Amino acid sequence: MPTILLTGSSRGIGQATAGALRERGAVVIGHSSRPTDDPDTIPADFSDPPAPQVLWEEALERSRGEIDVLVNNAGLYAPAPLDSSDIAWLDAWEETLRINLTAAAQLSRFAVRHWLATGRPGRIVHVASRAGHRGDSPEHWHYAASKGGMLALHKTIARAYATHGILSFAINPGYTQTAMAEDYLASRGGDDLLADIPLGRVATPEEIARIAVFCALDAPPSMTGATLDANGASYVR
């Protein structure tokens, strides 16, 4: 079974995905923004530009030079109100883009270079967001922009490297039942937002994890470049 580097694996969608992958027999090297007691998890703060490279190199060493799948799941969802100071607004943009997009691009670059150099096939799974297509709240321009950028990154990789056996998949969750989303739903009225989801509820982390596992292990190569929506029909393309 493959060795998988999974970012943001300490909670929410990432934690559920790590568990589901391990149930399938995959070797999962996890990542957290902070130190943890889990020996299978590497701490790396993506707000620090060198952190993705440090993570990749340590993961490659632990895996004895064989990483088969990269799952870009780590993300930041913090508000940047329109009436913030210029410095605070710019800081929020730069931190969100650094964590959500630039770090994912860095890791994708390291993975693609690794597979090209070794002649091995590989897969990248990008956990993006409904916001990358639909947009987000007035306080989250930067989050929507980062996820839209991730989708463009995904499509570019898929088109550029399919001939080398390097595949790319993207997942677009809507609201998901994590602590971060629950706080946001409560602050925005909860029931009113749920009324915008025809399914009548938010997704569970386990639902998104099932899609991530499919992309990482089972999706046929002809699906490379695909984006899978999981938002309860709150946004239909």
Number of C-alpha atoms within 10 A of each C-alpha: 10 16 20 26 29 25 28 25 26 20 15 20 25 27 19 20 27 26 16 17 23 14 10 11 12 18 19 24 23 24 27 21 19 11 12 13 7 12 8 13 23 23 18 21 17 23 18 12 14 13 18 24 17 14 21 21 14 15 24 18 12 13 17 9 14 17 25 23 24 27 29 26 21 25 23 16 16 16 19 21 15 12 9 13 11 10 9 13 17 14 13 22 20 15 18 26 24 20 22 28 24 21 24 26 19 16 22 25 13 17 23 22 12 19 19 16 9 11 12 15 18 23 28 27 25 26 28 30 27 23 22 20 17 14 17 16 13 11 15 21 17 26 28 23 21 26 25 21 19 25 26 13 18 25 18 13 21 22 14 11 17 18 10 14 17 25 30 31 26 27 23 21 24 23 26 21 17 16 11 14 16 15 11 16 17 12 9 12 10 13 12 11 15 17 12 14 17 13 13 14 17 22 18 16 20 19 15 25 23 16 20 29 20 14 27 24 17 10 16 10 15 9 13 24 19 17 19 18 21 22 22 19 14 19 16 11 6
